[in-house]
Amino acid sequence: MPRTKKTTEEKETKTKKVKPESKAEEKEKEKKEGAEKEKQPTGKYIEAVGRRKTAVARVRLFSTGEKKVIINEKELSNYFPMPEIQQVVLSPLEKVNMMGKFLVSVKVRGGGFSAQAEAIRHGLARALVKVNPNFKKRLKKAGYLTRDPRMRERKKFGLKRARRAPQWQKR
């Protein structure tokens, strides 16, 4: 007997039915998600863009509101759990002694953890220069205003990676 394609009705009957959660459980779940996501601040702000490899960070500095760092609607410690990377993000604020003076809101995409952290650092440094042009000398000396041009090299045909050649065989 030849095999026939199953209709969507036959497929649906075989799937398991999950019992719906009680309303109390749903509310608790929503509270946990709400605690994780931070509300976007409103009001006047100073914006700058930072980049590193393929990561792009849009940084906004608010002088009003709670003084903390929000990245992609999450707190800094939740988004970057590693203290070294948190230090990279906060380094421009520490350099100019402006820690705890601003609410920093960041939207970042692309790249990995380190590239995103360095993109945020770059954008934050640019925004601080807009706040006070006198910060430029200190931040430039620390290297926070320079866009790091190093990018991943593309793969070439005939090679396994950008420069890795196939193993050479004598015969």
Contacts in CASP RR format, 6 or more apart in sequence:
PFRMAT RR
TARGET T0000
AUTHOR 0000-0000-0000
METHOD contacts of the structure
MODEL  1
MPRTKKTTEEKETKTKKVKPESKAEEKEKEKKEGAEKEKQPTGKYIEAVG
RRKTAVARVRLFSTGEKKVIINEKELSNYFPMPEIQQVVLSPLEKVNMMG
KFLVSVKVRGGGFSAQAEAIRHGLARALVKVNPNFKKRLKKAGYLTRDPR
MRERKKFGLKRARRAPQWQKR
21 29 0 8 1.000
36 74 0 8 1.000
36 78 0 8 1.000
37 73 0 8 1.000
37 74 0 8 1.000
38 70 0 8 1.000
38 73 0 8 1.000
38 74 0 8 1.000
38 75 0 8 1.000
40 73 0 8 1.000
40 105 0 8 1.000
41 60 0 8 1.000
41 62 0 8 1.000
41 64 0 8 1.000
41 65 0 8 1.000
41 70 0 8 1.000
41 103 0 8 1.000
41 105 0 8 1.000
43 62 0 8 1.000
43 64 0 8 1.000
44 62 0 8 1.000
44 63 0 8 1.000
44 64 0 8 1.000
45 60 0 8 1.000
45 61 0 8 1.000
45 62 0 8 1.000
45 105 0 8 1.000
46 60 0 8 1.000
46 61 0 8 1.000
46 127 0 8 1.000
46 130 0 8 1.000
46 131 0 8 1.000
47 58 0 8 1.000
47 59 0 8 1.000
47 60 0 8 1.000
47 61 0 8 1.000
47 127 0 8 1.000
48 59 0 8 1.000
48 123 0 8 1.000
48 124 0 8 1.000
48 126 0 8 1.000
48 127 0 8 1.000
48 130 0 8 1.000
49 56 0 8 1.000
49 57 0 8 1.000
49 58 0 8 1.000
49 59 0 8 1.000
49 123 0 8 1.000
49 126 0 8 1.000
50 56 0 8 1.000
50 57 0 8 1.000
50 58 0 8 1.000
50 59 0 8 1.000
50 119 0 8 1.000
50 120 0 8 1.000
50 122 0 8 1.000
50 123 0 8 1.000
50 126 0 8 1.000
50 147 0 8 1.000
51 57 0 8 1.000
51 119 0 8 1.000
51 122 0 8 1.000
51 147 0 8 1.000
52 115 0 8 1.000
52 116 0 8 1.000
52 118 0 8 1.000
52 119 0 8 1.000
52 122 0 8 1.000
52 147 0 8 1.000
52 148 0 8 1.000
53 111 0 8 1.000
53 112 0 8 1.000
53 115 0 8 1.000
53 148 0 8 1.000
53 150 0 8 1.000
53 151 0 8 1.000
53 152 0 8 1.000
54 110 0 8 1.000
54 111 0 8 1.000
54 115 0 8 1.000
54 151 0 8 1.000
54 152 0 8 1.000
55 108 0 8 1.000
55 109 0 8 1.000
55 110 0 8 1.000
55 111 0 8 1.000
55 112 0 8 1.000
55 115 0 8 1.000
55 116 0 8 1.000
55 118 0 8 1.000
55 119 0 8 1.000
56 108 0 8 1.000
56 109 0 8 1.000
56 110 0 8 1.000
56 119 0 8 1.000
57 106 0 8 1.000
57 107 0 8 1.000
57 108 0 8 1.000
57 116 0 8 1.000
57 119 0 8 1.000
57 120 0 8 1.000
57 122 0 8 1.000
57 123 0 8 1.000
58 106 0 8 1.000
58 107 0 8 1.000
58 108 0 8 1.000
59 104 0 8 1.000
59 105 0 8 1.000
59 106 0 8 1.000
59 120 0 8 1.000
59 123 0 8 1.000
59 124 0 8 1.000
59 126 0 8 1.000
59 127 0 8 1.000
60 104 0 8 1.000
60 105 0 8 1.000
60 106 0 8 1.000
60 127 0 8 1.000
61 102 0 8 1.000
61 103 0 8 1.000
61 104 0 8 1.000
61 124 0 8 1.000
61 127 0 8 1.000
61 128 0 8 1.000
61 131 0 8 1.000
62 102 0 8 1.000
62 103 0 8 1.000
62 104 0 8 1.000
62 105 0 8 1.000
63 101 0 8 1.000
63 102 0 8 1.000
63 103 0 8 1.000
64 103 0 8 1.000
65 103 0 8 1.000
66 103 0 8 1.000
67 100 0 8 1.000
67 101 0 8 1.000
67 102 0 8 1.000
67 103 0 8 1.000
68 75 0 8 1.000
68 76 0 8 1.000
68 103 0 8 1.000
68 104 0 8 1.000
69 75 0 8 1.000
69 76 0 8 1.000
69 89 0 8 1.000
69 90 0 8 1.000
69 104 0 8 1.000
69 106 0 8 1.000
70 76 0 8 1.000
70 103 0 8 1.000
70 104 0 8 1.000
70 105 0 8 1.000
70 106 0 8 1.000
71 79 0 8 1.000
71 80 0 8 1.000
71 89 0 8 1.000
71 106 0 8 1.000
71 108 0 8 1.000
71 120 0 8 1.000
72 79 0 8 1.000
72 106 0 8 1.000
72 107 0 8 1.000
72 108 0 8 1.000
76 86 0 8 1.000
76 89 0 8 1.000
76 90 0 8 1.000
77 86 0 8 1.000
80 86 0 8 1.000
80 89 0 8 1.000
80 113 0 8 1.000
80 117 0 8 1.000
82 113 0 8 1.000
85 113 0 8 1.000
85 114 0 8 1.000
85 117 0 8 1.000
88 114 0 8 1.000
88 117 0 8 1.000
88 118 0 8 1.000
88 121 0 8 1.000
89 117 0 8 1.000
89 120 0 8 1.000
89 121 0 8 1.000
89 124 0 8 1.000
90 99 0 8 1.000
91 121 0 8 1.000
91 142 0 8 1.000
91 144 0 8 1.000
92 121 0 8 1.000
92 124 0 8 1.000
92 125 0 8 1.000
92 128 0 8 1.000
92 139 0 8 1.000
92 142 0 8 1.000
92 144 0 8 1.000
93 99 0 8 1.000
93 100 0 8 1.000
93 101 0 8 1.000
93 102 0 8 1.000
93 104 0 8 1.000
93 124 0 8 1.000
93 128 0 8 1.000
95 138 0 8 1.000
95 139 0 8 1.000
95 142 0 8 1.000
95 144 0 8 1.000
96 128 0 8 1.000
96 132 0 8 1.000
96 135 0 8 1.000
96 138 0 8 1.000
96 139 0 8 1.000
98 128 0 8 1.000
98 131 0 8 1.000
104 124 0 8 1.000
106 120 0 8 1.000
106 124 0 8 1.000
108 116 0 8 1.000
108 119 0 8 1.000
108 120 0 8 1.000
110 116 0 8 1.000
118 148 0 8 1.000
121 144 0 8 1.000
122 144 0 8 1.000
122 145 0 8 1.000
122 147 0 8 1.000
122 148 0 8 1.000
124 144 0 8 1.000
125 139 0 8 1.000
125 144 0 8 1.000
125 145 0 8 1.000
126 145 0 8 1.000
128 135 0 8 1.000
128 139 0 8 1.000
129 135 0 8 1.000
129 136 0 8 1.000
129 139 0 8 1.000
129 145 0 8 1.000
136 145 0 8 1.000
139 145 0 8 1.000
140 146 0 8 1.000
152 162 0 8 1.000
153 162 0 8 1.000
153 163 0 8 1.000
154 162 0 8 1.000
155 161 0 8 1.000
155 162 0 8 1.000
156 162 0 8 1.000
156 163 0 8 1.000
158 165 0 8 1.000
158 166 0 8 1.000
159 165 0 8 1.000
159 166 0 8 1.000
160 166 0 8 1.000
END
